[in-house]
C-alpha cells in the first residue's frame, strides 16, 4: 500500500496463480457519438476525434493492452470495464492480462520501449513508482474528464485520492481501491467466547493468553505476507507517536526504525511471539494457506490485512464466520492519535506508460473503470469500495466486513493517515526476509530493527535513486 497524504503500503501479496491472457471479444456496437458544443471533434495525436465521450482521442479499431495484478481482487473487474469500453469504441480490442510478477514481466518491456497501455502496479513484486515516474503519463486529465454517466470524474471521488499517486507534483498513478487496513476477526467466534477486539497491545497480549487456553493462537502469518505485520506495526506506531514516526520513515531518516513508538510495537510483537501466541510455521506456509487456517479453521483469532481479505478468502471462509474489522491497536491510552484513527487510503495503483503504443486507450479504460457502473460492480463483487463515492449501500451488499469498513471510516472522521515510502522505493521484497525471521522467532526486535534500517539506509544513501520529500 494508505490517505489523505499518500499511497498505501499496498497489498504485499504474491498470489501463486498461473498468469494468462484474457482478450475481451470485440463488440460490434456503435462507436462514440460526436456533436456540437464541448463534444466538437478535434484532431488528436492519438488518431481519433476528441469529445466528451472520447476525451483522449482513441482512434478507430484501436488495440489496448492492460496487465493487471492478479491478487486479492483478481482481474475480472478490469475485464468488466473493458467490455463497457468496447461498447463505446466498436471495432476496438481491449485485452486484459493477469500477472503475479509485475516487475519481473514488465521492467524488460519498459527498457525495450514497448510497455502495456495500462498496468495495475501492485503486489509484492510491484515496480517502485519513484523509479519510473518520469516514464509515466500525468493522469490528471483522467480526473478532469467525464465518466460514462456524464459527470466530471473528480467530482465523484472521495477527498484526497490524488495524493497517493502524486510524485513531485505529477499524478503518475490512479489508486483505484479505497483500502481500509484493520485487524480482522470472526465476530461470531468472539461473541461465542465473550471476547472483544483489543484496543491496546496489552489487551492483545491478554487476549493471546485466552486464545491459548482455548487451544488457539492469537495471530498467524504466511511467508509472502510477513510484512502485513510491518504494516500493522507502522500504523500502530504512527497512532502512538504521530507525524514524528510517519515523517521519519517517509523521508528515510537515520534511526527512523528506532523511534520509541516503533520499538514499543516491536517489543509487544516480540512478547506475543515469545509467549507462543503466534502460530509457528508461517515462514514455510503459502500466505493464502495460512489465511485459510484463520478464516476456515479458526486456528488464530486476529489477522492484520487490507480490506481485500474478505474477497481473497471468500471460498475459504467458514460459514457463519462474520468477518469483521477493528482499527489497529495503540500502545497507550495517551497516543497522539485516538484508537479510532485509521490507516486507509486509495490503493491499487494504475499507471499508463508514456511510451505505450495505446496510452490514450489506457486512459480510456481508466475513465470507464471510474464510472458509477464499473465502480459499483467492483464494490459488489469484491466487497470493497473504490475511490468513487456512493457505490456501496448501508447493508454492504450483505457483507459484515464491508459494513465494518463503513463503520471504521465513519468513526475515524478526519483521523485517517497513510505512508508511501515502501511502495515508492520498492523495498517490500527485501523487508520480507527479516520479518519472516522475526515472526518465526529466529531474530529479536533489536535485530529486526537493524535489518530494516539497513534496507532503508541503502536506499537513502543511493544517489541514483530519486527521493520524494514528504512533509
C-alpha positions in Angstrom: 0.0 0.0 0.0 -2.5 4.2 2.6 -4.6 8.8 2.9 -5.1 12.0 2.5 -1.4 12.2 2.2 -0.2 9.3 0.2 -0.5 5.9 -1.0 -0.8 2.7 0.8 1.7 0.2 1.6 -0.5 -1.8 -0.6 -1.1 -5.4 -0.8 2.2 -7.1 -0.3 0.9 -10.4 -1.5 2.3 -12.8 -4.1 -0.6 -14.9 -5.4 0.8 -18.0 -6.9 -1.6 -18.4 -9.8 -0.9 -19.0 -13.5 -0.7 -15.9 -15.5 -2.6 -16.0 -18.7 -4.3 -13.6 -21.1 -8.0 -12.8 -21.5 -8.9 -10.8 -24.5 -12.4 -9.3 -24.3 -14.0 -10.0 -27.6 -14.6 -7.0 -29.8 -18.2 -5.9 -29.7 -19.9 -4.7 -32.9 -21.7 -1.8 -31.3 -22.0 1.8 -32.4 -18.9 3.9 -31.7 -18.9 7.0 -29.6 -21.0 9.9 -30.7 -19.8 13.4 -31.6 -21.8 16.5 -31.7 -21.7 20.3 -31.1 -20.6 22.3 -28.1 -17.9 20.6 -26.0 -18.4 17.5 -28.0 -17.0 19.1 -31.1 -14.4 16.7 -32.6 -10.8 17.8 -33.0 -7.7 16.2 -34.4 -5.5 14.4 -31.9 -2.1 12.7 -31.9 -3.9 9.6 -30.8 -5.5 9.5 -34.2 -9.1 9.9 -33.1 -11.5 12.8 -32.7 -11.7 14.1 -29.1 -15.0 14.6 -27.5 -16.7 14.2 -24.1 -17.3 10.6 -24.9 -13.8 10.1 -26.3 -11.7 12.6 -24.3 -8.3 11.1 -25.1 -9.0 10.7 -28.9 -8.9 6.9 -29.3 -8.6 6.0 -33.0 -11.0 3.7 -34.7 -10.1 0.0 -34.4 -7.7 0.7 -31.6 -5.8 -2.1 -29.7 -5.4 -1.6 -26.0 -3.4 -3.9 -23.7 -3.8 -3.9 -19.9 -1.7 -6.0 -17.5 -3.4 -6.4 -14.1 -2.0 -7.8 -10.8 -3.9 -11.0 -10.1 -4.0 -10.8 -6.3 -6.8 -10.4 -3.7 -9.1 -8.6 -6.1 -8.4 -10.7 -9.2 -8.6 -9.0 -12.6 -12.1 -9.7 -13.8 -13.3 -6.2 -12.6 -11.0 -4.7 -15.3 -12.4 -7.2 -17.9 -15.9 -5.9 -16.9 -14.7 -2.3 -17.6 -13.0 -3.4 -20.8 -16.4 -4.8 -22.1 -18.0 -1.4 -21.3 -15.2 0.4 -23.1 -15.7 -1.7 -26.2 -19.3 -0.8 -26.3 -18.2 2.8 -26.7 -15.4 2.0 -29.2 -16.8 -0.6 -31.6 -14.2 -2.3 -33.6 -11.5 -1.7 -30.9 -10.0 -4.5 -28.8 -9.2 -4.2 -25.1 -7.1 -7.1 -23.9 -6.8 -7.8 -20.2 -3.9 -10.0 -19.0 -3.4 -11.1 -15.4 0.1 -11.3 -13.8 1.6 -12.0 -10.4 5.1 -10.9 -11.4 4.6 -7.3 -12.4 8.2 -6.1 -12.1 9.8 -9.2 -13.5 7.5 -9.3 -16.5 7.2 -5.6 -17.3 10.5 -4.0 -16.4 12.1 -5.5 -19.6 9.2 -4.1 -21.6 9.9 -0.6 -20.2 13.5 -1.0 -21.2 12.5 -2.2 -24.6 10.2 0.7 -25.2 7.0 -1.5 -25.6 5.2 -1.4 -22.2 1.5 -2.2 -21.9 -1.0 0.6 -22.2 -2.4 0.2 -18.7 -0.8 -1.5 -15.7 -2.1 -2.4 -12.2 1.3 -1.9 -10.5 0.5 -3.9 -7.3 1.6 -6.9 -5.3 4.9 -7.9 -3.6 6.6 -7.6 -7.0 5.4 -4.1 -8.0 7.8 -1.7 -9.7 8.9 1.1 -7.4 6.9 4.1 -8.7 9.6 6.6 -7.9 12.0 4.7 -10.2 9.7 5.0 -13.3 7.8 8.3 -12.6 9.5 10.1 -15.5 8.3 7.3 -17.8 4.6 7.6 -16.9 1.8 9.8 -18.2 0.3 12.5 -16.0 -3.2 11.2 -15.3 -4.8 14.4 -14.1 -6.7 14.6 -17.4 -8.5 11.4 -16.5 -9.8 13.0 -13.4 -10.8 16.1 -15.4 -12.7 14.0 -18.0 -16.4 13.0 -17.7 -17.4 9.5 -16.7 -19.9 7.3 -18.6 -22.7 9.0 -16.8 -21.6 12.4 -18.0 -20.2 13.8 -14.6 -16.7 15.1 -14.2 -14.8 12.3 -12.5 -13.0 14.4 -9.9 -16.4 15.5 -8.6 -17.4 11.8 -7.9 -14.4 10.8 -5.8 -13.5 10.7 -2.1 -11.3 13.5 -0.9 -7.5 13.1 -1.1 -7.4 10.4 -3.7 -4.8 12.2 -5.8 -2.2 12.3 -3.1 -1.3 8.6 -3.1 -0.3 8.6 -6.7 1.3 12.0 -6.9 5.1 12.2 -7.0 6.7 15.7 -7.1 3.5 17.3 -8.3 2.8 14.7 -11.1 -0.1 12.3 -10.9 1.7 9.2 -12.0 -0.9 6.7 -10.7 -4.6 6.5 -10.0 -5.2 4.3 -7.0 -8.5 2.7 -7.6 -9.5 1.0 -4.4 -10.3 2.7 -1.2 -8.4 0.3 1.0 -9.1 0.1 4.8 -6.4 -1.6 6.9 -7.5 -3.3 10.1 -7.3 -6.2 12.4 -9.8 -8.8 11.1 -11.6 -11.4 13.2 -14.7 -13.5 13.4 -17.3 -11.6 15.3 -19.2 -14.9 15.7 -16.2 -16.6 17.4 -15.7 -13.5 19.6 -19.4 -13.3 20.6 -19.4 -17.0 21.5 -16.5 -16.6 23.8 -17.3 -13.2 25.2 -14.2 -11.6 23.7 -13.8 -8.1 22.4 -11.3 -6.8 19.8 -8.2 -5.4 21.6 -7.7 -1.7 21.6 -4.2 -1.7 23.0 -1.2 -4.1 22.6 -1.5 -5.0 26.3 -5.1 -6.1 25.7 -3.9 -8.1 22.6 -1.4 -9.9 24.8 -4.1 -10.7 27.4 -6.3 -12.0 24.6 -3.4 -14.2 23.5 -3.5 -15.9 26.8 -7.2 -16.5 26.5 -6.8 -17.9 23.0 -4.0 -20.3 24.2 -6.4 -21.6 26.9 -8.8 -22.4 24.2 -6.2 -24.2 22.1 -5.9 -21.4 19.6 -3.3 -18.8 18.6 -3.7 -15.1 18.7 -2.1 -14.5 15.3 -0.6 -16.3 12.3 1.1 -15.4 9.0 2.2 -16.8 5.7 5.6 -16.2 4.1 4.7 -13.9 1.3 2.6 -11.7 3.6 5.0 -11.4 6.6 5.2 -7.7 6.0 1.4 -7.4 6.8 2.8 -7.2 10.4 5.1 -4.4 9.3 2.0 -2.5 8.0 0.3 -3.2 11.3 3.4 -2.1 13.3 3.9 1.2 11.4 0.2 2.1 11.6 0.2 1.4 15.4 3.4 3.4 15.9 2.0 6.4 13.9 -1.1 6.3 16.1 1.2 6.4 19.1 3.8 8.8 18.0 2.2 10.9 15.3 3.9 12.6 12.5 7.4 12.1 14.1 7.1 8.5 13.2 5.5 8.9 9.8 7.8 11.6 8.5 10.9 9.8 9.8 10.1 6.7 7.9 8.8 8.5 4.8 12.0 10.6 4.5 14.3 7.6 5.1 15.8 9.2 8.2 18.7 7.5 10.1 17.4 5.6 13.1 13.8 6.0 12.0 13.0 2.4 13.0 14.4 3.1 16.4 11.7 5.6 17.3 10.3 4.8 20.8 6.8 4.2 19.3 8.1 1.8 16.7 10.1 0.0 19.3 7.1 -0.3 21.6 5.2 -2.1 19.0 8.1 -4.3 18.0 8.5 -5.3 21.7 4.8 -6.1 22.0 5.0 -8.3 19.0 8.2 -9.9 20.4 6.2 -10.7 23.6 3.4 -12.3 21.6 6.0 -14.5 19.7 7.9 -15.5 22.8 4.7 -16.3 24.7 3.7 -18.8 21.9 0.7 -16.7 20.8 1.9 -16.6 17.2 1.2 -19.8 15.2 4.6 -21.3 14.2 5.5 -22.4 10.7 4.3 -19.3 8.8 7.7 -18.9 7.2 7.1 -22.1 5.3 3.4 -21.6 4.6 2.0 -20.0 1.5 0.1 -17.0 2.6 -3.4 -17.9 1.4 -3.0 -21.3 3.1 -2.1 -19.5 6.3 -5.1 -17.2 5.9 -7.3 -20.2 5.5 -6.1 -21.5 8.9 -7.6 -18.3 10.2 -10.7 -17.9 8.2 -11.7 -21.6 7.8 -10.1 -23.5 10.7 -10.2 -20.6 13.2 -6.7 -21.6 14.4 -6.0 -18.0 15.3 -8.1 -15.1 16.4 -6.6 -12.0 14.7 -5.2 -11.3 11.2 -3.9 -7.9 10.0 -4.7 -7.1 6.4 -6.2 -4.7 4.0 -9.9 -4.9 3.1 -9.3 -7.2 0.2 -9.1 -10.0 2.7 -12.8 -11.0 2.5 -12.8 -11.3 -1.3 -9.5 -13.1 -1.3 -10.7 -15.7 1.1 -14.4 -15.9 0.3 -14.1 -19.5 -0.9 -12.1 -20.5 2.2 -14.0 -18.9 5.0 -16.1 -20.8 7.5 -19.9 -20.5 7.2 -21.1 -18.0 9.8 -17.7 -16.6 10.3 -18.9 -13.0 10.2 -15.6 -11.4 9.2 -15.3 -8.0 11.0 -12.6 -5.4 11.2 -11.3 -3.2 14.0 -8.7 -0.4 14.0 -5.0 -1.1 14.8 -4.1 -1.2 18.5 -2.4 1.7 20.2 0.4 1.3 22.7 -1.1 3.5 25.4 -4.2 5.5 26.2 -2.2 8.7 25.6 -1.4 8.1 22.0 -1.1 11.1 19.6 -4.0 9.8 17.5 -7.0 8.1 19.0 -7.7 4.4 18.8 -10.4 5.1 16.2 -7.8 6.7 13.8 -7.4 4.6 10.7 -4.8 3.6 8.2 -6.8 3.9 5.0 -6.0 5.2 1.5 -6.6 4.8 -2.1 -4.6 1.8 -3.2 -4.2 -0.5 -6.2 -2.2 2.0 -8.4 -2.9 2.0 -12.1 -0.3 3.6 -14.4 -0.1 4.5 -18.1 3.5 4.4 -19.6 4.3 7.3 -21.8 5.9 5.0 -24.4 2.9 2.7 -24.6 1.5 2.5 -28.2 -2.0 2.9 -26.9 -1.6 5.3 -24.0 -4.9 7.0 -24.9 -6.6 3.7 -24.7 -5.1 3.0 -21.3 -6.5 6.3 -20.0 -9.9 5.5 -21.6 -10.0 2.2 -19.8 -9.3 4.0 -16.5 -12.1 6.5 -17.3 -14.5 3.6 -17.7 -13.3 2.0 -14.5 -14.2 5.2 -12.7 -17.8 5.2 -14.0 -20.5 4.5 -11.4 -21.4 1.3 -13.2 -17.9 -0.2 -13.1 -17.2 1.1 -9.6 -20.5 -0.4 -8.2 -19.6 -3.7 -9.9 -16.3 -3.7 -8.2 -17.8 -3.0 -4.7 -20.5 -5.6 -5.1 -18.2 -8.4 -6.5 -15.0 -7.6 -4.5 -16.7 -6.5 -1.3 -14.5 -3.4 -1.1 -15.2 0.2 -2.1 -13.4 2.1 -4.9 -12.5 5.8 -4.8 -15.8 6.5 -6.4 -18.3 7.7 -3.8 -21.9 6.4 -3.2 -21.4 2.9 -4.7 -21.9 0.9 -1.5 -25.3 0.6 0.2 -25.6 0.6 4.0 -26.1 -3.1 4.2 -22.7 -3.6 2.4 -24.3 -6.0 -0.1 -24.8 -8.3 2.9 -21.1 -8.3 3.8 -20.2 -7.9 7.5 -16.6 -6.9 6.5 -17.9 -4.2 4.2 -20.2 -2.9 6.9 -17.3 -2.8 9.3 -15.3 -0.7 6.8 -18.0 1.9 6.6 -18.2 2.0 10.4 -14.5 2.4 10.9 -14.2 5.2 8.3 -17.1 7.0 9.9 -15.7 6.7 13.4 -12.2 7.8 12.2 -13.5 11.0 10.7 -10.5 13.1 9.7 -8.1 10.9 11.7 -7.1 8.9 8.6 -3.4 8.5 7.6 -1.1 6.6 5.3 2.5 6.4 4.1 4.3 5.6 0.9 8.0 5.0 1.3 7.9 1.3 0.9 6.0 1.5 -2.4 7.9 4.4 -3.7 11.3 2.7 -3.4 10.2 -0.9 -3.9 11.5 -2.2 -0.6 8.9 -4.8 0.4 10.7 -7.8 -1.2 13.8 -7.1 0.9 11.8 -6.5 4.0 10.0 -9.8 3.8 13.3 -11.6 4.8 13.7 -10.1 8.3 10.0 -10.1 9.0 9.8 -13.9 8.3 12.8 -14.4 10.6 11.3 -12.2 13.3 7.8 -13.8 13.3 9.5 -17.2 13.3 11.4 -16.3 16.5 14.8 -16.6 14.7 15.7 -12.9 15.4 14.6 -10.5 18.1 13.2 -7.0 17.9 16.6 -5.4 18.0 17.9 -7.4 15.0 14.6 -6.7 13.1 15.2 -3.0 13.7 18.8 -3.1 12.5 17.9 -5.1 9.4 15.0 -2.8 8.4 17.2 0.3 9.0 19.9 -1.3 6.8 17.4 -1.7 4.0 16.2 1.9 4.4 19.7 3.3 4.6 20.7 1.6 1.4 18.0 3.5 -0.5 18.7 6.7 1.4 22.4 6.6 0.6 21.9 5.6 -3.1 22.4 8.9 -5.0 21.0 7.3 -8.2 17.6 6.9 -6.5 15.4 10.0 -6.7 14.0 10.9 -3.3 10.4 12.0 -2.5 10.4 14.6 0.3 7.3 14.3 2.4 6.0 16.9 4.8 
